[in-house]
Amino acid sequence: MQQSITGSTTKLPGIGTSIFAVMSGLANECGAINLSQGFPDFECPPHLVELVAKYLREGKNQYAPMPGLPALKEEIALKTQKLYGTSYDPDKEITITSGATEAIYAAITSVVKEDDEVLIFEPAYDSYVPSILLNRGKPRYVRLEPPHYKINWEEVKKEISYRTRAIILNSPHNPTGTVLSSEDIKQLEKLVSGTDIIIISDEVYEHIIFDKIAHHSICRYPSLAGRSFVIFSFGKTYHNTGWKMGYVLAPSGLMTEFRKVFQYLQYSSCTPFQYAFADFMKDEAHYLSLPDFYQNKRDLFAQAVEASRFQLVPCHGTYFQCLDYSAISDEPDRQFAEHLTREFKIASIPISVFYHEKIDNQILRFCFAKSEETLKKAGELLCKI
């Protein structure tokens, strides 16, 4: 007989199974089109698969070095220099991780102590708060208001105190699709100047950005890069989320602390994948083509729902489109999302789950990293509602 965990002993009271698992499970149960969880329904580049198979056959199946394969870290350093004009030491300032969520957890764990405050912007990706709480930190919240979800820097200033240890940023932003501007960066630089505040910048959608908007990576700005963990995802870039591969950039002092945690959390990440990515990254064409590739999908989905009663929320990045359903129903968003899945066979994510107070603006998030056929079929279903 197993001992049960009560509300007084659980380390994460009030937190259950991730909404992504819940809605994907419901989609499978109902035979619905799954636009909830963020994964493509098309294949990653065939040559990348061939490279993985090649290195599997060549016996590259044992532990990689703890911080990552040197050849892959060198390719990442070259790419970062070309895109963002910043040099990172492959040996001391780059670590390969098993996905970006792991990197976020390790970054938080490496710097947040009991009662440290960590500022996050809501709606926020759902791993941030549990990671803070497990390290006995205290999340502080700044709310982003629809439909544009822009940061109110005056509100941010009110939340900063001597206890503020870190700020978590996410651009392009999941779930809303907003993107940090150059003015946002200026405000951030002013805010942290003269402080010891660490920045954790979640940039997994760095290449999935539209309308000729520039990605203002924290890497671009020396005053910020010198105090930041900057986190990226191979899975989002190369259409293979199931491989769970990512990486983090940070100055050597922060990276030393990061690796102290990482070596006991994961030790090292999948070796043949690292060899394959090291080869495949030499060709820039794939990631440079992503803005147009995904903008076409965003526009196709927008066109497919144009005749519906849903209202498009502005989307400038990520592969998620938010839709306002307030003209259709006054149901709470989670209830409405479940209703759409069961009755209309299309699954989404209710945005209220990304707020600690479950703020409900009657908005759902739909993933458009799907084939043209899937997006058109989804549009047909949504237009029937």
C-alpha positions as a Markdown table, in Angstrom:
| # | Residue | x | y | z |
|---|---|---|---|---|
| 1 | Met | 0.0 | 0.0 | 0.0 |
| 2 | Gln | 1.3 | 3.4 | -1.0 |
| 3 | Gln | 1.3 | 6.3 | 1.4 |
| 4 | Ser | -0.9 | 9.1 | 0.1 |
| 5 | Ile | 0.2 | 12.7 | -0.2 |
| 6 | Thr | -2.2 | 15.2 | 1.5 |
| 7 | Gly | -2.7 | 18.8 | 0.8 |
| 8 | Ser | -0.5 | 19.7 | 3.8 |
| 9 | Thr | 2.5 | 17.7 | 2.5 |
| 10 | Thr | 2.4 | 18.2 | -1.3 |
| 11 | Lys | 5.2 | 20.5 | -2.5 |
| 12 | Leu | 2.9 | 22.1 | -5.2 |
| 13 | Pro | -0.5 | 22.7 | -3.6 |
| 14 | Gly | -3.1 | 23.8 | -6.1 |
| 15 | Ile | -1.1 | 22.6 | -9.1 |
| 16 | Gly | -2.4 | 19.5 | -11.1 |
| 17 | Thr | -1.6 | 18.0 | -14.4 |
| 18 | Ser | -0.4 | 20.4 | -17.1 |
| 19 | Ile | -3.3 | 21.7 | -19.3 |
| 20 | Phe | -1.4 | 20.6 | -22.3 |
| 21 | Ala | -1.6 | 17.0 | -21.3 |
| 22 | Val | -5.2 | 17.4 | -20.2 |
| 23 | Met | -6.4 | 18.9 | -23.5 |
| 24 | Ser | -4.3 | 16.6 | -25.7 |
| 25 | Gly | -5.8 | 13.6 | -23.8 |
| 26 | Leu | -9.3 | 15.0 | -24.3 |
| 27 | Ala | -8.6 | 15.5 | -28.0 |
| 28 | Asn | -7.5 | 11.9 | -28.4 |
| 29 | Glu | -10.5 | 10.7 | -26.4 |
| 30 | Cys | -12.9 | 12.6 | -28.6 |
| 31 | Gly | -11.1 | 12.1 | -31.9 |
| 32 | Ala | -10.7 | 15.9 | -32.2 |
| 33 | Ile | -8.3 | 17.9 | -34.3 |
| 34 | Asn | -5.6 | 18.8 | -31.7 |
| 35 | Leu | -4.7 | 22.5 | -31.9 |
| 36 | Ser | -4.1 | 22.6 | -28.2 |
| 37 | Gln | -0.6 | 21.3 | -27.5 |
| 38 | Gly | 2.2 | 23.1 | -29.5 |
| 39 | Phe | 3.6 | 20.5 | -31.8 |
| 40 | Pro | 3.7 | 20.2 | -35.7 |
| 41 | Asp | 1.7 | 17.5 | -37.4 |
| 42 | Phe | 4.3 | 17.5 | -40.3 |
| 43 | Glu | 7.8 | 15.9 | -40.3 |
| 44 | Cys | 11.1 | 17.5 | -39.5 |
| 45 | Pro | 13.7 | 17.8 | -42.3 |
| 46 | Pro | 14.4 | 14.3 | -43.7 |
| 47 | His | 18.1 | 14.9 | -43.9 |
| 48 | Leu | 18.2 | 15.7 | -40.2 |
| 49 | Val | 16.5 | 12.3 | -39.5 |
| 50 | Glu | 19.1 | 10.6 | -41.8 |
| 51 | Leu | 21.9 | 12.3 | -39.8 |
| 52 | Val | 20.5 | 10.9 | -36.5 |
| 53 | Ala | 20.3 | 7.4 | -38.1 |
| 54 | Lys | 23.9 | 7.7 | -39.3 |
| 55 | Tyr | 25.2 | 8.6 | -35.9 |
| 56 | Leu | 23.2 | 5.9 | -34.2 |
| 57 | Arg | 24.7 | 3.3 | -36.6 |
| 58 | Glu | 28.2 | 4.7 | -36.1 |
| 59 | Gly | 27.8 | 4.0 | -32.4 |
| 60 | Lys | 27.5 | 7.6 | -31.0 |
| 61 | Asn | 25.3 | 6.2 | -28.3 |
| 62 | Gln | 27.2 | 6.8 | -25.1 |
| 63 | Tyr | 27.2 | 9.9 | -22.8 |
| 64 | Ala | 28.1 | 13.2 | -24.5 |
| 65 | Pro | 30.2 | 15.6 | -22.4 |
| 66 | Met | 28.1 | 17.0 | -19.6 |
| 67 | Pro | 27.8 | 20.6 | -21.1 |
| 68 | Gly | 27.3 | 19.3 | -24.6 |
| 69 | Leu | 29.2 | 18.1 | -27.7 |
| 70 | Pro | 31.9 | 20.6 | -28.5 |
| 71 | Ala | 31.1 | 20.6 | -32.2 |
| 72 | Leu | 27.5 | 21.5 | -31.6 |
| 73 | Lys | 28.4 | 24.3 | -29.1 |
| 74 | Glu | 30.7 | 25.8 | -31.7 |
| 75 | Glu | 28.0 | 25.9 | -34.3 |
| 76 | Ile | 25.6 | 27.6 | -31.8 |
| 77 | Ala | 28.3 | 30.2 | -31.0 |
| 78 | Leu | 28.8 | 30.9 | -34.8 |
| 79 | Lys | 25.0 | 31.2 | -35.3 |
| 80 | Thr | 24.6 | 33.5 | -32.3 |
| 81 | Gln | 27.5 | 35.7 | -33.5 |
| 82 | Lys | 25.9 | 36.0 | -37.0 |
| 83 | Leu | 22.4 | 36.6 | -35.8 |
| 84 | Tyr | 22.9 | 38.7 | -32.7 |
| 85 | Gly | 26.5 | 40.1 | -32.9 |
| 86 | Thr | 27.5 | 38.6 | -29.6 |
| 87 | Ser | 30.3 | 36.1 | -28.9 |
| 88 | Tyr | 29.8 | 33.3 | -26.4 |
| 89 | Asp | 32.6 | 31.0 | -25.4 |
| 90 | Pro | 31.5 | 27.5 | -26.5 |
| 91 | Asp | 33.4 | 25.8 | -23.7 |
| 92 | Lys | 32.3 | 28.0 | -20.8 |
| 93 | Glu | 29.1 | 29.8 | -21.8 |
| 94 | Ile | 26.9 | 27.3 | -23.8 |
| 95 | Thr | 25.2 | 24.2 | -22.4 |
| 96 | Ile | 23.0 | 21.7 | -24.3 |
| 97 | Thr | 19.9 | 20.6 | -22.5 |
| 98 | Ser | 17.1 | 18.1 | -22.9 |
| 99 | Gly | 14.6 | 20.7 | -23.9 |
| 100 | Ala | 14.0 | 24.3 | -23.0 |
| 101 | Thr | 11.7 | 23.6 | -20.0 |
| 102 | Glu | 14.5 | 21.7 | -18.4 |
| 103 | Ala | 16.8 | 24.7 | -19.1 |
| 104 | Ile | 14.3 | 27.1 | -17.5 |
| 105 | Tyr | 14.1 | 24.9 | -14.4 |
| 106 | Ala | 17.8 | 24.6 | -14.1 |
| 107 | Ala | 18.3 | 28.3 | -14.5 |
| 108 | Ile | 15.8 | 29.2 | -11.8 |
| 109 | Thr | 17.2 | 26.5 | -9.5 |
| 110 | Ser | 20.7 | 27.8 | -9.9 |
| 111 | Val | 20.0 | 31.4 | -8.7 |
| 112 | Val | 16.8 | 31.5 | -6.8 |
| 113 | Lys | 16.9 | 30.9 | -3.0 |
| 114 | Glu | 14.2 | 30.8 | -0.3 |
| 115 | Asp | 12.1 | 34.0 | -0.3 |
| 116 | Asp | 13.8 | 35.4 | -3.4 |
| 117 | Glu | 11.2 | 37.1 | -5.6 |
| 118 | Val | 10.9 | 36.3 | -9.3 |
| 119 | Leu | 8.9 | 38.6 | -11.6 |
| 120 | Ile | 6.9 | 37.0 | -14.4 |
| 121 | Phe | 4.4 | 38.4 | -16.9 |
| 122 | Glu | 1.0 | 36.8 | -17.1 |
| 123 | Pro | -0.4 | 35.1 | -19.0 |
| 124 | Ala | 2.8 | 33.0 | -18.6 |
| 125 | Tyr | 4.0 | 29.6 | -19.8 |
| 126 | Asp | 3.0 | 27.1 | -17.1 |
| 127 | Ser | 6.4 | 25.8 | -16.0 |
| 128 | Tyr | 7.6 | 29.1 | -14.6 |
| 129 | Val | 5.6 | 29.3 | -11.4 |
| 130 | Pro | 6.1 | 25.7 | -10.3 |
| 131 | Ser | 9.8 | 26.0 | -10.9 |
| 132 | Ile | 9.9 | 29.1 | -8.7 |
| 133 | Leu | 7.8 | 27.5 | -5.9 |
| 134 | Leu | 9.9 | 24.3 | -5.8 |
| 135 | Asn | 12.9 | 26.5 | -5.1 |
| 136 | Arg | 11.0 | 28.3 | -2.3 |
| 137 | Gly | 11.0 | 31.5 | -4.3 |
| 138 | Lys | 8.1 | 33.9 | -4.5 |
| 139 | Pro | 6.5 | 34.7 | -7.9 |
| 140 | Arg | 5.5 | 38.3 | -8.4 |
| 141 | Tyr | 3.1 | 39.0 | -11.2 |
| 142 | Val | 2.6 | 41.7 | -13.8 |
| 143 | Arg | -0.5 | 41.3 | -15.9 |
| 144 | Leu | -0.5 | 41.8 | -19.7 |
| 145 | Glu | -3.9 | 43.1 | -20.9 |
| 146 | Pro | -5.6 | 41.9 | -24.1 |
| 147 | Pro | -5.7 | 42.3 | -27.0 |
| 148 | His | -2.1 | 43.5 | -27.4 |
| 149 | Tyr | -0.6 | 42.2 | -24.2 |
| 150 | Lys | 2.1 | 44.9 | -24.0 |
| 151 | Ile | 4.2 | 45.3 | -20.9 |
| 152 | Asn | 3.3 | 48.3 | -18.7 |
| 153 | Trp | 6.7 | 49.2 | -17.4 |
| 154 | Glu | 5.3 | 51.5 | -14.7 |
| 155 | Glu | 3.6 | 48.4 | -13.3 |
| 156 | Val | 6.9 | 46.5 | -13.5 |
| 157 | Lys | 8.7 | 49.2 | -11.5 |
| 158 | Lys | 6.1 | 48.9 | -8.7 |
| 159 | Glu | 6.9 | 45.1 | -8.3 |
| 160 | Ile | 10.6 | 45.5 | -8.1 |
| 161 | Ser | 12.1 | 45.4 | -4.6 |
| 162 | Tyr | 15.4 | 44.5 | -2.8 |
| 163 | Arg | 14.1 | 40.9 | -2.8 |
| 164 | Thr | 13.8 | 40.7 | -6.7 |
| 165 | Arg | 16.3 | 38.1 | -7.8 |
| 166 | Ala | 15.2 | 37.5 | -11.3 |
| 167 | Ile | 12.8 | 38.5 | -14.2 |
| 168 | Ile | 11.5 | 35.9 | -16.6 |
| 169 | Leu | 10.9 | 37.2 | -20.1 |
| 170 | Asn | 9.4 | 35.3 | -23.0 |
| 171 | Ser | 9.6 | 36.7 | -26.6 |
| 172 | Pro | 8.0 | 35.8 | -28.9 |
| 173 | His | 5.5 | 35.2 | -26.2 |
| 174 | Asn | 3.6 | 32.0 | -25.5 |
| 175 | Pro | 0.5 | 32.1 | -25.3 |
| 176 | Thr | -0.2 | 35.5 | -26.8 |
| 177 | Gly | 2.1 | 35.9 | -29.8 |
| 178 | Thr | 3.4 | 39.3 | -28.8 |
| 179 | Val | 7.0 | 40.4 | -29.3 |
| 180 | Leu | 9.3 | 42.6 | -27.3 |
| 181 | Ser | 10.1 | 45.9 | -29.0 |
| 182 | Ser | 13.3 | 48.0 | -28.9 |
| 183 | Glu | 11.5 | 50.3 | -26.5 |
| 184 | Asp | 10.8 | 47.4 | -24.2 |
| 185 | Ile | 14.5 | 46.6 | -24.2 |
| 186 | Lys | 15.4 | 50.2 | -23.3 |
| 187 | Gln | 13.0 | 50.1 | -20.4 |
| 188 | Leu | 14.4 | 46.8 | -19.2 |
| 189 | Glu | 17.9 | 48.1 | -19.3 |
| 190 | Lys | 17.0 | 51.2 | -17.2 |
| 191 | Leu | 15.1 | 49.0 | -14.8 |
| 192 | Val | 18.0 | 46.5 | -14.0 |
| 193 | Ser | 20.9 | 49.0 | -14.2 |
| 194 | Gly | 22.7 | 49.2 | -10.9 |
| 195 | Thr | 21.0 | 46.0 | -9.6 |
| 196 | Asp | 21.9 | 42.4 | -9.2 |
| 197 | Ile | 18.7 | 41.2 | -11.0 |
| 198 | Ile | 19.2 | 38.1 | -13.2 |
| 199 | Ile | 17.2 | 37.8 | -16.4 |
| 200 | Ile | 15.9 | 34.5 | -17.6 |
| 201 | Ser | 14.9 | 35.0 | -21.3 |
| 202 | Asp | 12.8 | 32.3 | -22.9 |
| 203 | Glu | 13.4 | 32.7 | -26.6 |
| 204 | Val | 12.4 | 29.3 | -28.0 |
| 205 | Tyr | 10.3 | 30.9 | -30.8 |
| 206 | Glu | 13.2 | 33.1 | -31.9 |
| 207 | His | 12.8 | 32.3 | -35.6 |
| 208 | Ile | 9.0 | 32.2 | -35.6 |
| 209 | Ile | 8.3 | 35.9 | -35.9 |
| 210 | Phe | 6.3 | 37.7 | -38.5 |
| 211 | Asp | 5.5 | 41.0 | -40.4 |
| 212 | Lys | 9.2 | 41.8 | -40.8 |
| 213 | Ile | 9.6 | 42.4 | -37.1 |
| 214 | Ala | 13.1 | 42.0 | -35.6 |
| 215 | His | 13.7 | 39.6 | -32.8 |
| 216 | His | 15.2 | 41.6 | -30.0 |
| 217 | Ser | 17.1 | 38.8 | -28.4 |
| 218 | Ile | 18.7 | 39.6 | -25.0 |
| 219 | Cys | 21.9 | 38.3 | -26.6 |
| 220 | Arg | 22.0 | 41.5 | -28.7 |
| 221 | Tyr | 22.4 | 43.8 | -25.7 |
| 222 | Pro | 25.7 | 43.6 | -23.7 |
| 223 | Ser | 24.3 | 45.2 | -20.6 |
| 224 | Leu | 21.6 | 42.5 | -20.5 |
| 225 | Ala | 23.5 | 39.5 | -21.9 |
| 226 | Gly | 26.0 | 39.9 | -19.1 |
| 227 | Arg | 23.3 | 39.1 | -16.5 |
| 228 | Ser | 21.1 | 36.7 | -18.4 |
| 229 | Phe | 20.3 | 33.1 | -19.1 |
| 230 | Val | 19.0 | 33.0 | -22.7 |
| 231 | Ile | 17.2 | 29.8 | -23.6 |
| 232 | Phe | 16.5 | 28.3 | -27.0 |
| 233 | Ser | 14.8 | 25.2 | -28.5 |
| 234 | Phe | 15.9 | 22.9 | -31.3 |
| 235 | Gly | 12.5 | 21.3 | -31.2 |
| 236 | Lys | 10.6 | 24.5 | -32.1 |
| 237 | Thr | 13.1 | 25.4 | -34.8 |
| 238 | Tyr | 13.5 | 22.0 | -36.5 |
| 239 | His | 9.9 | 20.6 | -36.0 |
| 240 | Asn | 10.9 | 17.8 | -33.7 |
| 241 | Thr | 9.5 | 18.6 | -30.2 |
| 242 | Gly | 9.6 | 15.0 | -29.2 |
| 243 | Trp | 13.4 | 14.9 | -29.3 |
| 244 | Lys | 13.4 | 17.4 | -26.4 |
| 245 | Met | 16.6 | 19.3 | -27.2 |
| 246 | Gly | 17.5 | 22.8 | -26.3 |
| 247 | Tyr | 20.3 | 25.0 | -25.1 |
| 248 | Val | 21.2 | 27.9 | -22.9 |
| 249 | Leu | 23.6 | 30.8 | -23.2 |
| 250 | Ala | 25.0 | 32.6 | -20.2 |
| 251 | Pro | 28.1 | 34.4 | -19.0 |
| 252 | Ser | 30.6 | 32.0 | -17.4 |
| 253 | Gly | 29.8 | 33.0 | -13.8 |
| 254 | Leu | 26.1 | 32.2 | -14.3 |
| 255 | Met | 26.9 | 29.1 | -16.4 |
| 256 | Thr | 29.1 | 27.7 | -13.7 |
| 257 | Glu | 26.1 | 27.8 | -11.3 |
| 258 | Phe | 23.8 | 26.5 | -14.0 |
| 259 | Arg | 26.0 | 23.4 | -14.6 |
| 260 | Lys | 26.1 | 22.6 | -10.9 |
| 261 | Val | 22.4 | 22.0 | -11.1 |
| 262 | Phe | 22.3 | 20.5 | -14.6 |
| 263 | Gln | 24.8 | 17.8 | -13.9 |
| 264 | Tyr | 22.5 | 16.3 | -11.2 |
| 265 | Leu | 19.3 | 17.0 | -13.1 |
| 266 | Gln | 20.2 | 15.5 | -16.4 |
| 267 | Tyr | 24.0 | 15.2 | -16.7 |
| 268 | Ser | 24.0 | 15.2 | -20.5 |
| 269 | Ser | 21.6 | 15.2 | -23.4 |
| 270 | Cys | 21.0 | 12.7 | -26.3 |
| 271 | Thr | 24.3 | 12.1 | -28.0 |
| 272 | Pro | 23.3 | 11.1 | -31.6 |
| 273 | Phe | 20.9 | 14.1 | -31.8 |
| 274 | Gln | 23.8 | 16.4 | -30.8 |
| 275 | Tyr | 26.0 | 15.1 | -33.6 |
| 276 | Ala | 23.1 | 15.5 | -36.1 |
| 277 | Phe | 22.3 | 19.0 | -35.1 |
| 278 | Ala | 26.0 | 20.0 | -35.3 |
| 279 | Asp | 26.1 | 18.9 | -38.9 |
| 280 | Phe | 22.6 | 20.2 | -39.9 |
| 281 | Met | 23.2 | 23.7 | -38.4 |
| 282 | Lys | 25.9 | 24.4 | -40.9 |
| 283 | Asp | 23.1 | 25.1 | -43.4 |
| 284 | Glu | 21.3 | 28.3 | -42.4 |
| 285 | Ala | 18.6 | 28.0 | -44.9 |
| 286 | His | 16.1 | 26.1 | -42.7 |
| 287 | Tyr | 16.0 | 28.5 | -39.7 |
| 288 | Leu | 16.2 | 31.6 | -42.0 |
| 289 | Ser | 13.1 | 30.4 | -43.9 |
| 290 | Leu | 11.0 | 29.9 | -40.8 |
| 291 | Pro | 9.4 | 33.4 | -40.5 |
| 292 | Asp | 7.9 | 33.1 | -44.0 |
| 293 | Phe | 7.0 | 29.5 | -43.5 |
| 294 | Tyr | 5.0 | 30.1 | -40.3 |
| 295 | Gln | 3.6 | 33.4 | -41.4 |
| 296 | Asn | 2.0 | 31.6 | -44.3 |
| 297 | Lys | 0.4 | 29.2 | -41.8 |
| 298 | Arg | -0.7 | 32.0 | -39.6 |
| 299 | Asp | -2.3 | 33.8 | -42.5 |
| 300 | Leu | -3.9 | 30.6 | -43.8 |
| 301 | Phe | -5.5 | 29.9 | -40.4 |
| 302 | Ala | -6.7 | 33.5 | -40.1 |
| 303 | Gln | -8.3 | 33.3 | -43.5 |
| 304 | Ala | -9.9 | 29.9 | -42.6 |
| 305 | Val | -11.6 | 31.4 | -39.5 |
| 306 | Glu | -12.5 | 34.8 | -41.2 |
| 307 | Ala | -16.1 | 33.9 | -41.7 |
| 308 | Ser | -16.5 | 32.6 | -38.1 |
| 309 | Arg | -17.8 | 34.5 | -35.1 |
| 310 | Phe | -14.4 | 34.3 | -33.4 |
| 311 | Gln | -12.3 | 37.5 | -33.2 |
| 312 | Leu | -8.6 | 37.3 | -34.1 |
| 313 | Val | -6.2 | 38.6 | -31.4 |
| 314 | Pro | -3.0 | 40.2 | -32.9 |
| 315 | Cys | -0.2 | 37.6 | -33.4 |
| 316 | His | 3.3 | 38.6 | -34.4 |
| 317 | Gly | 5.2 | 35.5 | -33.3 |
| 318 | Thr | 5.1 | 31.9 | -32.1 |
| 319 | Tyr | 2.9 | 29.3 | -33.8 |
| 320 | Phe | -0.2 | 30.1 | -31.7 |
| 321 | Gln | -3.2 | 32.2 | -32.7 |
| 322 | Cys | -5.5 | 33.4 | -29.9 |
| 323 | Leu | -9.2 | 33.8 | -30.7 |
| 324 | Asp | -11.7 | 35.8 | -28.7 |
| 325 | Tyr | -15.1 | 34.0 | -28.4 |
| 326 | Ser | -17.0 | 36.6 | -26.4 |
| 327 | Ala | -19.4 | 37.1 | -29.3 |
| 328 | Ile | -20.3 | 33.4 | -29.2 |
| 329 | Ser | -20.7 | 32.4 | -25.6 |
| 330 | Asp | -20.4 | 33.6 | -22.0 |
| 331 | Glu | -19.1 | 30.2 | -20.8 |
| 332 | Pro | -15.9 | 30.2 | -18.8 |
| 333 | Asp | -13.0 | 29.6 | -21.2 |
| 334 | Arg | -12.0 | 26.1 | -19.9 |
| 335 | Gln | -15.6 | 24.9 | -20.1 |
| 336 | Phe | -15.9 | 26.4 | -23.6 |
| 337 | Ala | -12.6 | 24.7 | -24.7 |
| 338 | Glu | -13.9 | 21.4 | -23.4 |
| 339 | His | -17.2 | 22.0 | -25.1 |
| 340 | Leu | -15.5 | 22.7 | -28.5 |
| 341 | Thr | -13.4 | 19.5 | -28.1 |
| 342 | Arg | -16.3 | 17.2 | -27.3 |
| 343 | Glu | -19.0 | 18.7 | -29.5 |
| 344 | Phe | -17.2 | 20.2 | -32.4 |
| 345 | Lys | -14.0 | 18.0 | -32.4 |
| 346 | Ile | -11.4 | 20.8 | -32.2 |
| 347 | Ala | -9.1 | 21.2 | -29.2 |
| 348 | Ser | -7.6 | 24.4 | -27.9 |
| 349 | Ile | -6.1 | 25.8 | -24.7 |
| 350 | Pro | -8.0 | 28.2 | -22.5 |
| 351 | Ile | -5.9 | 31.3 | -21.7 |
| 352 | Ser | -7.1 | 31.6 | -18.1 |
| 353 | Val | -4.8 | 28.7 | -17.1 |
| 354 | Phe | -1.8 | 30.9 | -17.8 |
| 355 | Tyr | -2.8 | 33.3 | -14.9 |
| 356 | His | -2.4 | 32.5 | -11.2 |
| 357 | Glu | -5.8 | 34.0 | -10.5 |
| 358 | Lys | -7.3 | 32.3 | -13.6 |
| 359 | Ile | -8.3 | 35.5 | -15.2 |
| 360 | Asp | -10.9 | 34.7 | -17.9 |
| 361 | Asn | -11.0 | 37.1 | -20.9 |
| 362 | Gln | -12.9 | 34.5 | -23.0 |
| 363 | Ile | -9.9 | 33.8 | -25.2 |
| 364 | Leu | -8.6 | 30.4 | -26.5 |
| 365 | Arg | -5.2 | 29.6 | -27.9 |
| 366 | Phe | -4.9 | 27.5 | -31.1 |
| 367 | Cys | -1.7 | 26.0 | -32.6 |
| 368 | Phe | -1.2 | 26.6 | -36.3 |
| 369 | Ala | 2.0 | 24.5 | -36.7 |
| 370 | Lys | -0.1 | 22.2 | -38.8 |
| 371 | Ser | -0.5 | 21.0 | -42.4 |
| 372 | Glu | -2.6 | 23.1 | -44.8 |
| 373 | Glu | -5.2 | 20.3 | -44.8 |
| 374 | Thr | -5.5 | 20.4 | -41.0 |
| 375 | Leu | -5.8 | 24.2 | -40.8 |
| 376 | Lys | -8.5 | 24.3 | -43.4 |
| 377 | Lys | -10.5 | 21.5 | -41.7 |
| 378 | Ala | -10.1 | 23.4 | -38.4 |
| 379 | Gly | -11.3 | 26.6 | -40.0 |
| 380 | Glu | -14.4 | 24.7 | -41.3 |
| 381 | Leu | -15.2 | 23.4 | -37.8 |
| 382 | Leu | -14.7 | 26.8 | -36.2 |
| 383 | Cys | -17.0 | 28.5 | -38.7 |
| 384 | Lys | -19.8 | 26.2 | -37.7 |
| 385 | Ile | -19.8 | 27.4 | -34.1 |
